[in-house]
Amino acid sequence: MKLFDVSIYKRTYTEEKQIIVPVTHEELIIEKKKLNQKGEKDGQIETTRIPLSEDRIEVNLHPTVLRMFKFIKNNLKRLYMLLKQ
C-alpha cells in the first residue's frame, strides 16, 4: 500500500543586487590666469587637470552553502504494519 507520493527538488534563481560605493579621484589642477600688459589679471583662466590616483572597485562572488540535506528513501510499509497492529 502506498501512503505518500513525495517530490523533492531544487530551484536555482538569480537576483540582481546594487552596491553604492564612494570612489575617490585625486587630480592635480593647474590654473593659468592671463595677465594684460600692465601685469593685472585679464579674467581669462586656462585650467589643466592631471589625474594622479583613483579608487578601483573589485567585486567577488563567494558561493556559500547554507544548509546540507541528506535524503534516504525508506520503505514505510513496515511502519504502517506496526502501527496497524
C-alpha positions in Angstrom: 0.0 0.0 0.0 1.4 3.4 -1.0 0.9 6.0 1.7 2.6 9.1 0.2 3.9 10.4 -3.0 6.7 12.8 -2.2 8.5 15.2 -4.6 11.8 16.9 -3.6 13.5 19.2 -6.0 15.9 22.1 -6.0 15.3 25.5 -7.6 18.0 27.9 -8.6 17.3 31.6 -9.3 19.3 34.7 -9.9 18.7 38.1 -8.4 20.5 41.4 -9.1 21.9 43.5 -6.2 23.2 47.0 -6.4 26.1 48.4 -4.3 26.8 52.1 -3.9 30.4 52.7 -3.2 32.1 56.1 -2.9 35.1 56.3 -5.2 37.8 58.9 -4.7 39.8 60.5 -7.5 42.8 62.7 -6.9 44.0 65.2 -9.6 46.5 68.0 -9.9 44.9 71.2 -11.2 47.0 73.9 -12.9 45.3 77.2 -13.5 46.9 79.8 -15.8 45.5 83.3 -15.4 46.2 85.5 -18.4 47.7 88.9 -17.5 47.4 92.1 -19.5 50.3 94.3 -20.4 50.1 96.0 -17.0 50.5 92.7 -15.2 46.9 92.7 -14.0 44.6 89.7 -14.3 42.7 89.7 -17.5 39.9 87.4 -16.3 40.7 84.5 -18.7 41.7 81.3 -16.9 43.0 78.2 -18.6 42.7 75.1 -16.5 44.6 71.8 -16.9 43.7 68.7 -14.9 46.1 65.8 -14.5 44.8 62.6 -12.9 47.0 61.4 -10.0 45.1 58.5 -8.4 41.7 56.8 -8.3 40.0 54.1 -6.3 39.2 51.0 -8.2 36.3 48.6 -7.4 36.7 44.8 -7.4 33.6 42.6 -6.9 34.0 38.9 -5.9 31.2 36.4 -5.5 31.7 33.6 -3.0 29.2 30.7 -3.2 28.2 29.8 0.4 26.4 26.6 1.4 23.6 27.5 3.9 22.2 24.0 4.6 23.1 20.5 3.7 20.4 17.8 3.4 20.6 14.0 3.1 17.6 12.2 1.9 17.1 8.5 2.5 14.4 6.6 0.6 12.9 4.3 3.2 10.1 1.8 2.9 7.3 2.9 5.2 5.3 -0.2 4.6 6.8 -1.9 7.7 6.0 1.1 9.9 2.4 1.1 8.6 2.0 -2.6 9.5 3.4 -2.0 13.0 1.0 0.9 13.6 -1.9 -1.0 12.3 -1.5 -3.8 14.9 
